[in-house]
Amino acid sequence: MIRGDFTKNKLLIIISIIITILWMLIIYNFSETSSVDSNNSSKAIIRNIVEKFVHDEKEVSKLVIKINKPFRKCAHASVYFVLGLFVNSIILYFNKNIKICNLISIIFCYIYASFDEFHQTFIVGRTGQISDVLIDGFGAIMGCIIFNLLYKKVKDKKACN
């Protein structure tokens, strides 16, 4: 490897670490929000979407209530999906064995999710739930699977060239 590639890779890993830490701070910030504010934010997002398709206010209100919980659980999985992608890319820089990268990434994300849920027990109206840790972990696993597919595609493309 020539010196330019090493410097470029080093810069890339530093940027990846910074982005990952920023993402973790975003997750932490979501957890800092009171249950009322968090719930109202979710409902406002859902309402904005539902109102594009349904024009009866009574029906909109019913749908917002019905969709809110699944929407919030998908949000849990989504933020950890992204975290799983980010962490996997960092670990891969240090260890080229993709299975080890996946394992470390998933363990890291489960640990962070556990701390995040514990942190929520100190926020007004929030609770830490094991089910949310499992949902977060599922999101991270999905992130690792997508990362693997993309990594394999890039690796196969490089092998063909």
C-alpha positions as a printed Julia matrix, in Angstrom:
161×3 Matrix{Float64}:
   0.0     0.0     0.0
   1.38    3.39   -0.91
   1.54    6.2     1.63
  -1.34    8.16    0.04
  -3.72    5.19    0.45
  -2.74    4.77    4.11
  -3.38    8.47    4.85
  -6.69    8.35    2.94
  -7.8     5.23    4.86
  -6.75    6.74    8.18
  -8.75    9.89    7.45
 -11.74    7.77    6.39
 -11.7     5.79    9.65
 -11.43    8.97   11.73
 -14.41   10.44    9.88
 -16.33    7.17   10.36
 -15.64    7.21   14.1
 -16.76   10.84   14.39
 -19.99   10.14   12.44
 -20.68    7.09   14.62
 -20.17    9.06   17.83
 -22.46   11.8    16.51
 -25.09    9.15   15.71
 -24.79    7.75   19.23
 -25.31   11.28   20.58
 -28.43   11.61   18.45
 -29.76    8.36   19.93
 -28.91    9.64   23.41
 -30.7    12.9    22.63
 -33.85   11.01   21.56
 -33.74    9.2    24.91
 -33.42   12.5    26.8
 -36.87   13.57   25.62
 -39.75   13.17   28.08
 -42.35   10.55   27.24
 -45.0    13.2    26.53
 -42.75   15.17   24.14
 -41.49   12.01   22.44
 -45.02   10.65   22.01
 -46.3    14.0    20.7
 -43.43   14.18   18.18
 -44.22   10.69   16.89
 -47.91   11.47   16.6
 -47.19   14.74   14.76
 -45.06   12.92   12.18
 -47.71   10.23   11.72
 -50.49   12.84   11.5
 -48.61   14.74    8.77
 -48.28   11.56    6.72
 -51.81   10.23    7.31
 -53.43   13.59    6.46
 -51.95   13.3     2.96
 -54.14   10.22    2.35
 -57.11   10.55    4.71
 -59.21   13.69    4.96
 -61.71   12.77    7.69
 -60.33   14.19   10.99
 -61.96   11.46   13.08
 -60.38    8.75   10.93
 -57.01   10.54   11.02
 -57.09   10.59   14.84
 -57.92    6.87   14.98
 -55.1     6.0    12.6
 -52.58    8.14   14.49
 -53.38    6.27   17.71
 -53.3     2.89   15.94
 -50.02    3.5    14.1
 -48.12    5.28   16.9
 -46.74    2.27   18.78
 -45.56    0.3    15.72
 -44.08    3.52   14.29
 -42.11    4.13   17.5
 -40.8     0.54   17.51
 -39.73    0.89   13.87
 -37.93    4.1    14.82
 -36.06    2.15   17.52
 -34.98   -0.48   15.01
 -34.08    2.13   12.38
 -31.66    4.15   14.49
 -29.87    0.96   15.55
 -29.9    -0.29   11.95
 -27.83    2.77   11.08
 -25.63    2.32   14.15
 -24.99   -1.3    13.12
 -23.87   -0.12    9.66
 -21.57    2.52   11.12
 -20.0     0.28   13.76
 -19.47   -2.54   11.26
 -17.61   -0.21    8.92
 -15.28    0.85   11.74
 -14.6    -2.68   12.98
 -13.91   -3.86    9.4
 -11.06   -1.35    9.2
  -9.3    -3.17   12.07
 -10.4    -6.75   11.35
 -11.12   -8.02    7.84
 -13.04  -11.09    9.08
 -16.64  -10.05    8.37
 -18.1   -12.59   10.83
 -15.99  -11.18   13.67
 -16.99   -7.65   12.6
 -20.66   -8.62   12.74
 -20.33  -10.22   16.15
 -18.48   -7.26   17.65
 -20.91   -4.77   16.06
 -23.99   -6.6    17.3
 -22.58   -6.97   20.82
 -21.6    -3.29   20.85
 -25.07   -2.22   19.69
 -26.81   -4.43   22.27
 -24.64   -2.98   25.02
 -25.33    0.58   23.86
 -29.07   -0.19   23.61
 -29.0    -1.58   27.16
 -27.3     1.54   28.5
 -29.72    3.69   26.51
 -32.73    1.93   28.03
 -31.18    2.23   31.49
 -30.63    5.94   30.84
 -34.33    6.3    30.0
 -35.3     5.16   33.49
 -34.05    8.54   34.72
 -36.2    10.55   32.29
 -39.67   11.75   33.34
 -42.34    9.32   32.14
 -39.87    7.03   30.37
 -39.08    3.45   31.22
 -36.31    1.12   30.18
 -37.73   -1.92   28.42
 -35.98   -5.15   27.56
 -38.27   -5.45   24.53
 -36.82   -2.18   23.2
 -33.29   -3.52   23.64
 -34.31   -6.57   21.6
 -35.87   -4.37   18.91
 -32.74   -2.19   18.86
 -30.57   -5.29   18.55
 -32.75   -6.58   15.72
 -32.22   -3.27   13.92
 -28.45   -3.6    14.41
 -28.53   -7.18   13.08
 -30.41   -5.97    9.99
 -27.79   -3.22    9.59
 -25.04   -5.84    9.7
 -26.84   -8.02    7.14
 -27.2    -5.1     4.72
 -23.57   -4.14    5.37
 -22.53   -7.71    4.52
 -24.47   -7.66    1.26
 -22.95   -4.33    0.23
 -19.47   -5.41    1.33
 -19.74   -8.66   -0.64
 -20.94   -6.79   -3.72
 -18.03   -4.32   -3.54
 -15.53   -7.11   -2.83
 -16.84   -9.2    -5.75
 -16.71   -6.16   -8.05
 -13.06   -5.51   -7.06
 -12.22   -9.19   -7.67
 -13.64   -8.96  -11.2
 -11.48   -5.92  -12.06
